[in-house]
């Protein structure tokens, strides 16, 4: 019975294609059935008897289905289906796959007497979209610009650079290419803020006092912290900008001397970057103000009770500050590699007091050398209790 079926099939002009058997990926025979007894024959009779000159729609990785060209109804065709000569189809690719790199997105394929023209339909693996914070990326395929936010075909070139005021911690090639197989030739760099860069717009003017006058924006990481005293924001402490939304300051700055040194609430604080004048209400060119949304103080900090150990606080701001020449973060020794030696000079930006005790309104700088802890203990024995491991000793030369 089965042999006769094959015989008459050949007489009628049906073709049994050996190549097409490879496409039946999901076949499995049931025990005790003809399928289990004659697996090869059953597969041919179920899927791959088709008239001479027909083409089989390939079942390859990345192909979802096919669509008949210039079709109005029943246009969708599944892989493994035979189509007649002169049938024109478009291939539908899975997400992350697309037409070959040497074709356009609406490529069509024509069945010509059992063969596909120009090539067999296929979908190739695409490269993933490119997006990296603070990295400017431009993509092109051939001479045409393409979106970097979509999947991209092999051969696409992406050129990139860190945004202004950001830099990578290592040297990179500035471009990457989409390779066959859907991978990029180079990984994107991580761009971090330029830090600790003194604004060189102007030079420092020396004065006769213990500190030097700074020019506006010379220390772009300096932050002014204010609180609302009697319905007016007053300066209470300085801080350092360490990221777009984070300010580092001293924990003791957040204690209210007018309320028995109870901690200020976050809602009572404001911070300002781009300040040269201490007065909150003197609006300056690059000044940006922000509320504080979170405060973090080490659990070990307990003021004088623990000799000011852990005297540090982190403020999270509502505003994400945009960096420029006048607003930049200070550097952090994230890996503990910075070593200080005797006479290392520290620069402190501060609104200090004059010789008569008046608080200055213009930001100043003070340069002080670090004194070794042992020497500091010998010079100031009454101060030993405050020389905890998280402190450095600096001594003003004038006392």
C-alpha positions in Angstrom: 0.0 0.0 0.0 2.7 2.4 0.9 4.9 1.4 -2.0 2.0 1.9 -4.4 1.4 5.4 -3.0 5.0 6.4 -3.7 4.9 4.9 -7.2 1.7 6.8 -8.2 3.1 10.0 -6.6 6.1 10.0 -8.9 3.9 9.3 -11.9 1.8 12.3 -11.1 4.8 14.6 -11.1 5.2 15.0 -7.4 8.7 15.4 -6.1 10.3 13.9 -3.0 13.1 16.2 -1.9 15.9 14.9 0.3 17.0 18.4 1.2 13.6 19.3 2.5 13.6 16.5 5.1 16.0 18.6 7.1 13.3 21.2 7.8 11.0 18.8 9.7 12.6 19.6 13.1 9.6 18.8 15.3 8.8 15.3 14.0 8.7 12.4 16.5 7.1 9.0 15.9 4.7 7.3 18.2 5.5 3.7 19.4 3.5 1.0 17.6 2.5 3.2 14.7 3.5 3.4 11.0 5.4 6.6 11.9 7.6 4.6 14.3 8.0 1.7 11.9 8.7 3.8 8.8 10.0 7.1 10.1 11.7 8.3 6.9 8.8 7.4 4.7 6.2 8.9 6.9 8.0 12.2 7.1 8.2 12.4 3.3 4.5 11.6 2.8 3.4 14.0 5.5 5.4 17.0 4.6 7.4 16.9 1.5 5.5 15.6 -1.5 5.1 18.7 -3.8 4.9 19.3 -7.5 8.0 19.7 -9.6 9.2 23.3 -9.7 7.9 24.2 -6.3 10.1 25.8 -3.6 10.0 25.0 0.1 9.9 28.0 2.4 13.0 27.4 4.6 12.7 26.9 8.3 15.8 28.6 9.5 16.8 30.3 12.8 15.2 33.7 13.2 12.4 33.2 10.6 8.8 33.5 12.0 6.8 33.3 8.8 6.5 34.5 5.2 4.0 36.9 3.5 2.8 36.5 -0.1 3.7 39.6 -2.1 0.7 41.6 -3.5 -1.7 39.5 -1.6 -5.1 40.5 -0.2 -6.2 37.5 1.9 -4.6 34.3 3.4 -1.3 36.0 2.9 0.7 34.5 5.8 2.6 31.3 5.0 4.4 29.1 7.5 8.0 27.8 7.0 8.1 24.4 5.4 5.3 25.2 3.0 5.9 24.5 -0.7 5.1 27.5 -3.0 4.8 27.4 -6.9 7.1 28.9 -9.4 6.9 32.7 -9.7 5.6 33.0 -6.2 7.0 36.1 -4.5 7.3 36.2 -0.7 8.7 38.4 2.0 10.3 36.9 5.0 9.2 37.8 8.6 12.0 37.7 11.1 11.9 37.2 14.9 12.8 40.1 17.1 16.6 40.5 17.1 16.8 39.1 13.5 16.6 40.8 10.2 17.3 40.6 6.4 20.9 39.9 5.4 23.3 42.9 5.6 23.5 43.2 1.8 19.7 43.6 1.4 17.0 46.1 2.3 14.4 45.6 4.9 11.5 44.9 2.4 13.5 42.2 0.5 11.5 39.8 -1.6 12.3 36.3 -2.8 11.1 34.6 -6.0 10.6 30.9 -6.6 12.0 30.0 -10.0 11.6 26.3 -11.0 12.4 24.9 -7.6 15.1 27.4 -6.7 15.1 30.7 -4.9 16.2 33.9 -6.7 18.6 35.5 -5.8 19.3 33.6 -2.6 17.5 31.3 -0.2 15.3 33.3 2.3 17.1 33.9 5.6 17.1 36.1 8.7 20.5 37.0 10.2 21.2 37.8 13.9 21.2 41.5 14.5 23.3 43.4 17.0 21.5 44.9 20.1 20.8 48.5 20.5 23.5 50.8 21.9 22.8 53.0 24.9 25.2 54.1 27.6 24.7 56.9 30.1 26.9 60.0 29.4 28.1 58.5 26.1 27.3 60.1 22.8 26.8 57.5 20.1 26.3 57.9 16.3 25.6 54.8 14.1 25.8 54.4 10.4 25.3 51.6 7.9 27.3 52.2 4.7 27.0 56.0 4.2 23.6 56.3 5.8 23.0 57.2 9.4 20.8 54.7 11.4 19.2 54.8 14.8 21.4 53.4 17.6 18.3 52.6 19.7 17.1 49.7 17.4 18.6 46.4 16.4 21.4 46.9 13.8 22.6 44.8 10.9 26.1 43.3 10.6 28.4 45.9 9.1 26.9 48.8 11.1 29.5 51.0 12.6 28.9 53.0 15.8 31.2 55.8 16.8 31.1 57.2 20.3 32.6 59.6 22.8 32.0 60.6 26.4 29.8 63.7 26.9 31.5 66.9 27.9 32.7 66.9 31.5 32.8 63.1 31.5 35.7 60.7 30.8 36.5 57.0 30.6 39.0 55.4 33.0 40.8 53.7 30.2 41.7 54.4 26.5 39.1 53.1 24.0 39.0 53.0 20.2 36.0 55.4 19.8 34.1 52.9 17.5 32.6 49.4 17.3 31.4 47.3 14.5 28.4 44.9 14.3 29.8 41.5 13.5 28.1 38.5 11.8 26.4 36.6 14.6 25.0 39.7 16.2 27.9 40.8 18.5 29.8 44.1 18.7 33.5 44.2 18.1 34.2 46.5 21.1 32.3 47.1 24.3 31.2 50.6 25.2 33.2 52.4 27.8 31.7 53.7 31.0 32.0 57.4 31.3 32.4 59.0 34.7 32.4 62.7 35.6 35.6 64.6 35.3 36.5 65.3 38.9 38.7 67.5 41.0 39.4 69.8 38.1 40.0 73.4 39.3 38.3 75.9 37.1 41.1 77.9 35.4 39.0 80.7 34.2 40.9 83.2 36.4 43.8 83.3 38.8 43.7 83.6 42.6 44.1 87.0 44.0 46.3 87.0 47.2 45.3 89.0 50.2 46.9 89.8 53.6 44.5 87.6 55.6 45.0 83.9 56.5 43.1 82.8 53.4 43.2 83.8 49.7 40.3 85.1 47.7 39.0 82.8 45.1 37.5 83.6 41.7 34.0 82.6 41.0 33.7 78.9 40.2 37.4 78.1 40.9 36.4 75.1 43.1 33.3 73.8 41.2 32.7 71.0 43.6 32.1 73.3 46.6 28.5 73.2 47.8 26.8 75.6 50.2 24.3 74.1 52.7 21.5 76.2 54.2 18.7 75.9 56.6 15.6 77.9 57.3 16.2 80.1 60.3 13.3 82.6 61.1 11.9 82.2 57.6 15.2 83.0 55.9 17.8 80.5 54.6 21.1 80.9 56.3 24.4 79.2 55.6 25.4 76.5 58.0 28.2 74.5 56.4 30.0 73.7 53.2 30.1 70.4 51.4 31.6 68.7 48.4 29.7 67.5 45.3 30.6 63.8 44.6 28.0 62.9 42.0 25.1 64.4 40.2 22.8 64.0 43.2 25.1 63.5 46.2 26.9 65.9 48.5 29.4 64.9 51.2 29.6 67.0 54.3 30.4 66.7 58.1 27.8 65.1 60.3 28.2 67.8 63.0 27.0 70.3 60.4 23.6 68.8 60.5 23.0 69.5 64.2 20.9 72.5 65.1 22.6 74.7 67.8 19.3 76.6 68.3 17.5 73.3 69.2 19.8 71.7 71.7 21.8 70.2 68.8 19.0 68.1 67.5 19.4 67.0 63.9 18.1 69.1 61.1 15.3 67.5 59.1 15.8 67.0 55.4 12.9 69.3 54.7 14.6 72.2 56.5 17.7 72.0 54.3 18.7 73.4 50.9 21.9 73.1 49.0 23.3 75.3 46.3 26.1 74.7 43.7 27.8 77.3 41.7 28.1 79.7 44.6 30.8 82.3 45.1 28.8 84.4 47.6 27.7 83.0 50.9 24.3 84.7 50.8 21.7 82.3 49.5 19.6 85.1 48.0 22.4 86.5 45.9 21.6 84.6 42.7 24.7 83.9 40.7 25.2 82.9 37.0 25.7 79.1 37.5 23.9 78.8 40.8 21.5 75.9 41.1 19.5 75.2 44.3 18.0 72.0 45.4 16.0 70.5 48.3 17.4 67.5 50.2 15.5 64.2 49.9 17.6 62.0 52.0 20.3 62.1 54.7 22.7 59.3 55.6 24.9 59.5 58.8 27.0 56.6 60.0 25.5 54.7 62.9 28.7 55.0 64.9 28.6 58.8 64.9 27.6 60.3 68.2 29.3 63.6 68.2 31.5 64.4 71.2 30.4 61.2 72.9 32.5 59.2 70.4 35.1 61.8 69.8 33.6 62.7 66.5 34.4 59.3 64.9 32.5 58.9 61.7 31.9 62.6 61.4 30.6 62.4 57.8 27.2 62.7 56.2 25.8 62.1 52.7 23.0 64.3 51.3 20.9 63.2 48.4 19.5 66.1 46.4 16.2 66.4 44.6 17.9 68.0 41.6 20.4 66.0 39.4 23.0 68.7 38.8 24.3 69.2 35.3 28.0 69.4 35.1 29.8 72.4 33.6 33.0 74.4 34.2 31.4 75.8 37.4 29.7 72.6 38.7 31.9 69.5 38.9 32.4 66.8 41.5 35.5 66.3 43.6 37.5 63.1 43.2 37.0 60.2 45.7 39.8 57.7 46.6 37.5 54.8 45.9 40.2 52.1 46.1 42.4 53.5 48.9 45.4 54.2 46.7 46.1 57.8 47.6 48.9 58.2 50.2 49.6 61.4 52.0 53.1 62.2 53.2 54.6 64.9 55.4 53.9 68.4 54.2 51.2 67.3 51.7 49.2 70.5 51.1 45.4 70.4 51.5 43.3 73.0 49.8 40.1 74.0 51.7 37.4 76.2 50.1 35.5 77.9 52.8 33.6 81.0 53.9 35.8 81.7 56.8 36.0 84.5 59.3 38.1 87.6 59.3 40.5 88.5 62.1 37.7 90.2 64.0 35.5 87.2 63.7 33.2 88.4 61.0 31.9 85.7 58.6 33.0 86.5 55.0 30.6 86.6 52.1 33.1 85.7 49.4 34.5 82.1 49.1 38.1 81.8 50.2 40.8 79.1 49.9 43.2 77.9 52.6 46.2 75.8 51.9 47.3 73.7 54.9 50.0 71.0 55.2 49.1 67.6 56.7 51.0 66.9 59.9 51.9 63.3 60.9 49.6 62.0 63.6 52.5 61.3 66.0 53.9 64.8 65.6 50.4 66.2 66.1 49.9 64.3 69.3 53.2 65.6 70.6 52.3 69.2 69.8 48.8 69.0 71.1 48.4 66.4 73.8 45.0 67.7 74.8 43.8 67.0 71.3 44.8 63.3 71.2 41.3 62.0 71.9 40.0 63.5 68.7 42.8 62.0 66.5 40.7 59.0 65.5 41.7 56.8 62.5 39.3 58.7 60.2 41.0 62.1 60.7 44.0 64.0 59.4 45.8 66.6 61.4 46.4 69.9 59.7 47.9 72.9 61.5 47.7 76.5 60.4 51.2 78.0 60.4 49.9 81.2 62.2 48.4 79.2 65.1 
